[in-house]
Amino acid sequence: MLIFIAGLLFFLGVHSLRIFAEPWRERQRARLGAGAFKGLYSLLSLAGFGLMLWGYGQARLDPVVLWSPPPWLRHPAALLILLAFILVAASHATGSRIKAAVGHPMLAGVKLWALAHLLVNGTLNDVLLFGSFGVWAVLAFRCARQRDRAAGTRYAVTGWGRDVAVVLGGVAAWAVFAFYLHLRLIGVQPFAFHG
């Protein structure tokens, strides 16, 4: 569990520089140069992510059960995850109304992803993982929206075609992940039916 917590803190710590240390981050970026800063940032992120994944896998071998979520919560969780996939798709589509309305759909999607997983997972390692990502996403979203307001940022809208593509792309990615990849990558079948 300590490796998992260390990886989680390391990964989220690196991704929290804009929340808690924006001036320091900007000084380091200027000192190192944009390319070197991005490279170091990526390297540290990957190290934290690797530790987090390895530690999480170890923690799953001997889980501490805090509660047993009722099976019916899988349905609202699936809906939240579907919306999260649509938001993540919107984060890559300049000109969509969804991106313009939300501003930072990737962070909003992470919030929904975390909430959905908290609904259906009751082990200590799951609460730590999804709870930490949820809190981080709330803080990062708030910080990003404040930066947008301070800079007067407006997101352009180019037409409904972008929104249709975002929704269709998000639904398709959700279906592939929910019905195929989740079991193969995570080891859990989200739609396992018990009769």
C-alpha positions in Angstrom: 0.0 0.0 0.0 2.9 2.4 0.7 4.2 2.1 -2.9 0.7 2.8 -4.2 0.3 5.9 -2.0 3.8 7.1 -2.9 3.1 6.7 -6.6 -0.3 8.4 -6.2 1.2 11.4 -4.3 4.0 11.6 -6.8 1.8 11.5 -9.9 -0.8 13.9 -8.6 1.9 16.2 -7.0 3.5 16.7 -10.4 0.1 17.4 -11.9 -0.7 19.9 -9.2 2.0 22.4 -9.9 -0.4 24.7 -11.7 -2.8 24.5 -8.7 -0.3 25.1 -5.9 2.9 26.5 -7.4 2.2 28.3 -10.6 4.9 31.0 -10.2 7.5 28.4 -9.3 6.4 26.2 -12.3 6.7 29.2 -14.7 10.2 30.0 -13.3 11.4 26.4 -13.9 9.9 26.4 -17.3 11.7 29.6 -18.2 15.0 28.4 -16.7 14.9 24.9 -18.4 13.2 25.9 -21.6 9.8 24.6 -22.7 11.1 21.4 -24.3 13.3 20.3 -21.4 10.5 21.2 -18.9 8.0 19.1 -20.8 10.4 16.2 -21.0 11.2 16.3 -17.3 7.5 16.7 -16.5 6.7 13.7 -18.7 9.4 11.6 -17.1 8.3 12.4 -13.5 4.7 11.8 -14.5 5.5 8.4 -15.9 7.5 7.4 -12.9 4.7 8.3 -10.6 2.2 6.6 -12.8 4.3 3.4 -12.9 4.6 3.4 -9.1 0.9 4.0 -8.7 -0.1 1.2 -11.0 2.4 -1.3 -9.5 1.3 -0.4 -5.9 -2.4 -0.5 -6.8 -2.0 -3.9 -8.3 -0.2 -5.1 -5.1 -3.0 -3.5 -2.9 -5.7 -5.4 -4.9 -4.1 -8.7 -3.8 -5.0 -8.0 -0.2 -7.9 -5.5 -0.2 -9.3 -3.7 2.8 -13.0 -3.7 2.3 -14.7 -0.6 3.6 -18.2 -1.3 2.2 -19.9 -3.4 -0.4 -21.7 -1.2 -2.9 -25.1 -2.5 -4.1 -25.1 -3.9 -7.6 -27.7 -1.4 -8.9 -25.1 1.4 -8.6 -23.4 -0.1 -11.7 -26.1 1.6 -13.9 -25.6 5.2 -12.7 -21.8 4.6 -12.7 -22.0 3.4 -16.3 -23.9 6.6 -17.3 -21.4 8.8 -15.5 -18.5 7.0 -17.3 -20.3 7.5 -20.6 -20.6 11.2 -20.0 -16.9 11.3 -18.9 -15.9 9.7 -22.2 -17.9 12.3 -24.1 -16.2 15.1 -22.1 -12.7 13.6 -22.8 -13.6 13.5 -26.5 -14.7 17.1 -26.3 -11.3 18.1 -24.8 -9.7 17.2 -28.2 -12.3 18.9 -30.4 -11.7 22.6 -30.8 -14.9 24.4 -31.8 -17.4 22.1 -30.1 -20.2 23.6 -28.0 -19.4 21.1 -25.2 -15.8 22.4 -24.9 -17.0 26.0 -25.1 -19.5 25.5 -22.3 -17.4 23.4 -20.0 -14.0 25.1 -20.8 -11.9 22.2 -19.5 -13.9 19.0 -20.4 -10.9 16.6 -19.6 -10.9 17.7 -16.0 -14.7 17.5 -15.8 -14.5 14.0 -17.3 -12.0 13.0 -14.6 -14.4 14.2 -11.9 -17.2 12.1 -13.3 -14.9 9.1 -13.8 -13.7 9.3 -10.2 -17.3 9.7 -8.8 -18.5 6.8 -10.9 -15.8 4.5 -9.6 -16.4 5.6 -6.0 -20.0 4.5 -6.3 -19.1 1.0 -7.3 -15.9 0.3 -5.4 -15.6 -0.1 -1.7 -12.0 -1.0 -1.0 -9.5 1.3 0.7 -7.2 1.3 -2.3 -10.1 2.3 -4.6 -11.3 5.0 -2.3 -7.7 6.4 -2.1 -7.3 6.2 -5.9 -10.6 7.5 -7.1 -11.1 9.9 -4.2 -7.6 11.5 -4.7 -8.2 11.9 -8.5 -11.7 13.3 -7.7 -10.3 15.9 -5.3 -7.5 16.7 -7.7 -9.8 17.2 -10.6 -12.1 19.5 -8.6 -9.2 21.7 -7.6 -7.6 21.6 -11.1 -10.9 22.5 -12.8 -11.5 25.4 -10.4 -7.9 26.7 -11.0 -8.2 26.4 -14.8 -11.5 28.2 -14.8 -10.0 31.0 -12.7 -7.1 31.3 -15.1 -9.6 31.5 -18.0 -11.6 34.3 -16.3 -8.4 36.2 -15.5 -7.2 36.0 -19.1 -10.7 36.6 -20.6 -10.5 33.3 -22.5 -13.3 32.4 -24.8 -13.7 29.1 -26.6 -14.7 29.3 -30.3 -17.7 27.4 -31.6 -17.6 26.2 -35.2 -20.8 24.2 -35.7 -22.9 21.3 -34.7 -20.7 18.8 -36.6 -18.0 19.0 -34.0 -20.5 18.2 -31.2 -22.0 15.3 -33.2 -18.5 13.9 -33.7 -17.6 14.4 -30.0 -20.7 12.5 -28.8 -20.3 9.7 -31.4 -16.6 9.4 -30.7 -17.2 9.4 -26.9 -19.9 6.8 -27.1 -17.8 4.5 -29.4 -14.7 4.8 -27.1 -16.9 4.1 -24.0 -18.4 1.0 -25.6 -15.0 -0.4 -26.6 -13.6 0.3 -23.2 -16.6 -0.9 -21.2 -17.3 -4.1 -23.2 -13.8 -5.1 -24.2 -10.7 -3.2 -22.8 -11.7 -2.8 -19.2 -11.6 -6.5 -18.5 -8.4 -7.0 -20.4 -6.5 -4.0 -19.0 -8.0 -3.7 -15.5 -9.2 -7.3 -14.9 -12.8 -6.3 -14.0 -15.9 -6.7 -16.2 -18.1 -3.7 -15.6 -21.2 -5.4 -17.0 -20.8 -8.8 -15.5 -24.3 -10.1 -14.8 -24.9 -12.5 -12.0 -28.0 -14.6 -12.2 
